[in-house]
Amino acid sequence: MKYFYLILVVLIGISCQTHEPREPVVKRSGQFLKRSSKLHKAIQKRQEKEIYKIIKQDSLHHYHVSPNGFWYRYDQKNNQDTLKPEFGDLVNFNYNITTLDGQPIYTQKEIGTQEYKMDQEDLFSGLRNGLKLMKEEETVTFYFPSSVAFDYYGDRNKIGHNVPIRATVTLNSIKKNEN
């Protein structure tokens, strides 16, 4: 019994000690995120320089810059209509995708005619925002840095990661949402 009390006193003594916090096994410094952000900014700057160079060399067209981070020019402009696609509208369009210097990635024939319900279906952000700038029967050439095209992952087929693209889009029709 004497040993029982001795063990009990030792256990109570041990349990009354304050616990000291332990150091984590793996320390994270946040360096990965800082490096990743720095790399992404460098890629973005390099792609913008490539696009600026192309625009500067093209004296035949007037280019516009979008607040969504891409550049575009009108190849065929519709000055008669004012109707542009809005949320829920059904748009019918054709497009192709090339490298910035015009090498085909996807031809219009490969892609075919597309129907897209504005902002309710999956479409890369640059093209989705580009369609909102267009009117029926307009053809526009867009220059998309990879950040608004297929970004780091590419399209997992013909477009690699961090590849800027050029797309020429013809908006055939806009069917207004009845709601």
C-alpha positions as CSV (number, residue, x, y, z in Angstrom):
1,M,0.0,0.0,0.0
2,K,2.9,2.2,0.8
3,Y,4.0,2.0,-2.8
4,F,0.6,2.8,-4.0
5,Y,0.6,6.1,-2.2
6,L,4.1,6.9,-3.5
7,I,3.1,6.2,-7.1
8,L,-0.1,8.3,-6.6
9,V,2.0,11.3,-5.2
10,V,4.4,11.0,-8.2
11,L,1.6,10.9,-10.7
12,I,-0.2,13.9,-9.2
13,G,3.2,15.7,-9.1
14,I,3.8,15.0,-12.8
15,S,0.2,15.9,-13.9
16,C,0.5,19.3,-12.2
17,Q,3.5,20.4,-14.3
18,T,2.8,23.1,-16.9
19,H,3.1,22.0,-20.4
20,E,5.5,23.8,-22.6
21,P,4.6,24.3,-26.3
22,R,6.5,22.1,-28.7
23,E,8.2,23.4,-31.9
24,P,6.5,22.3,-35.1
25,V,8.2,19.4,-36.9
26,V,8.0,21.2,-40.2
27,K,8.5,25.0,-40.3
28,R,6.9,26.9,-43.1
29,S,8.4,30.3,-43.9
30,G,6.1,31.4,-46.7
31,Q,9.0,31.5,-49.1
32,F,7.2,29.2,-51.6
33,L,4.3,31.7,-52.0
34,K,6.7,34.6,-52.3
35,R,8.8,32.8,-54.9
36,S,5.6,31.7,-56.8
37,S,4.2,35.2,-56.8
38,K,7.5,36.7,-58.0
39,L,7.7,34.1,-60.8
40,H,4.1,34.7,-61.9
41,K,4.8,38.5,-62.1
42,A,7.9,37.9,-64.2
43,I,6.0,35.6,-66.6
44,Q,3.2,38.2,-66.8
45,K,5.7,41.0,-67.6
46,R,7.5,39.0,-70.2
47,Q,4.2,38.1,-72.0
48,E,3.0,41.7,-71.9
49,K,6.3,42.8,-73.5
50,E,5.8,40.2,-76.3
51,I,2.2,41.5,-76.9
52,Y,3.4,45.2,-76.8
53,K,6.1,44.4,-79.4
54,I,3.5,42.8,-81.8
55,I,1.1,45.8,-81.3
56,K,3.9,48.3,-81.9
57,Q,4.9,46.6,-85.2
58,D,1.3,46.5,-86.5
59,S,0.6,50.0,-87.8
60,L,-2.5,48.9,-89.8
61,H,-4.7,48.4,-86.8
62,H,-5.8,50.3,-83.7
63,Y,-5.6,48.3,-80.5
64,H,-7.6,48.6,-77.3
65,V,-6.7,47.4,-73.9
66,S,-9.3,45.7,-71.7
67,P,-9.5,46.2,-68.0
68,N,-9.6,42.4,-67.8
69,G,-5.9,42.2,-68.8
70,F,-5.9,41.6,-72.6
71,W,-5.6,43.6,-75.8
72,Y,-7.8,43.5,-78.9
73,R,-8.4,45.0,-82.3
74,Y,-11.5,45.1,-84.5
75,D,-11.1,43.3,-87.8
76,Q,-14.7,43.8,-88.8
77,K,-16.7,46.4,-86.8
78,N,-20.5,46.7,-86.5
79,N,-21.3,50.4,-86.2
80,Q,-25.1,49.9,-86.6
81,D,-26.0,47.9,-83.6
82,T,-25.6,48.6,-79.9
83,L,-26.6,45.2,-78.5
84,K,-23.9,43.4,-76.6
85,P,-24.2,40.1,-74.8
86,E,-25.2,40.1,-71.1
87,F,-25.6,37.5,-68.4
88,G,-27.8,34.6,-69.6
89,D,-27.8,35.6,-73.3
90,L,-27.1,32.8,-75.8
91,V,-24.3,33.7,-78.2
92,N,-23.3,31.9,-81.3
93,F,-19.7,32.4,-82.4
94,N,-16.7,31.0,-84.2
95,Y,-13.0,31.4,-83.2
96,N,-9.6,30.1,-83.7
97,I,-6.5,30.0,-81.4
98,T,-3.0,30.7,-82.6
99,T,0.3,31.5,-81.0
100,L,1.1,35.2,-80.7
101,D,3.0,35.1,-84.0
102,G,0.1,33.4,-85.8
103,Q,1.0,29.7,-85.8
104,P,-2.3,27.7,-85.6
105,I,-3.0,25.8,-82.4
106,Y,-6.7,25.2,-82.9
107,T,-8.3,26.1,-86.3
108,Q,-11.9,27.4,-86.6
109,K,-12.7,24.2,-88.4
110,E,-11.4,22.1,-85.5
111,I,-13.4,24.1,-82.9
112,G,-16.5,24.5,-84.9
113,T,-19.4,26.9,-84.3
114,Q,-19.9,27.4,-80.5
115,E,-23.0,28.3,-78.6
116,Y,-22.4,29.7,-75.1
117,K,-24.8,30.9,-72.4
118,M,-23.1,34.0,-71.1
119,D,-21.5,33.5,-67.7
120,Q,-23.3,30.3,-67.1
121,E,-21.0,27.8,-68.8
122,D,-17.4,27.1,-68.8
123,L,-15.1,29.2,-71.0
124,F,-11.7,30.6,-70.3
125,S,-11.9,34.1,-68.8
126,G,-10.3,36.0,-71.6
127,L,-12.7,34.8,-74.2
128,R,-15.7,35.1,-71.8
129,N,-14.9,38.8,-71.2
130,G,-14.0,39.4,-74.8
131,L,-17.4,38.3,-76.0
132,K,-19.0,40.9,-73.8
133,L,-17.2,43.6,-75.8
134,M,-18.6,42.4,-79.1
135,K,-21.7,43.1,-81.2
136,E,-23.3,40.8,-83.7
137,E,-21.4,40.2,-87.0
138,E,-18.1,41.7,-85.5
139,T,-14.8,40.0,-85.9
140,V,-12.2,40.8,-83.2
141,T,-8.6,39.6,-82.7
142,F,-7.7,39.2,-79.0
143,Y,-4.2,38.9,-77.5
144,F,-4.5,37.0,-74.2
145,P,-1.6,36.6,-71.7
146,S,-1.7,33.2,-70.2
147,S,-3.2,34.5,-67.0
148,V,-6.5,35.1,-68.8
149,A,-6.2,32.3,-71.2
150,F,-5.3,28.8,-70.0
151,D,-2.8,29.9,-67.2
152,Y,-0.4,27.5,-65.6
153,Y,-2.2,24.2,-66.6
154,G,-2.7,24.9,-70.3
155,D,-5.6,23.1,-71.9
156,R,-3.9,19.7,-71.2
157,N,-3.8,19.1,-74.9
158,K,-2.2,21.5,-77.4
159,I,-1.7,24.5,-75.2
160,G,1.1,24.2,-72.7
161,H,1.4,25.9,-69.4
162,N,1.9,29.7,-69.3
163,V,1.4,30.1,-73.0
164,P,-0.1,33.5,-74.3
165,I,-2.4,33.1,-77.2
166,R,-4.1,35.0,-80.0
167,A,-7.8,34.3,-80.8
168,T,-9.8,35.7,-83.7
169,V,-13.5,35.6,-82.8
170,T,-16.6,36.2,-85.0
171,L,-19.8,36.8,-83.1
172,N,-22.6,35.5,-85.3
173,S,-25.6,36.1,-83.2
174,I,-26.9,37.1,-79.8
175,K,-30.2,35.6,-78.5
176,K,-31.4,37.7,-75.5
177,N,-32.3,35.9,-72.3
178,E,-36.1,36.2,-71.9
179,N,-36.0,36.5,-68.1
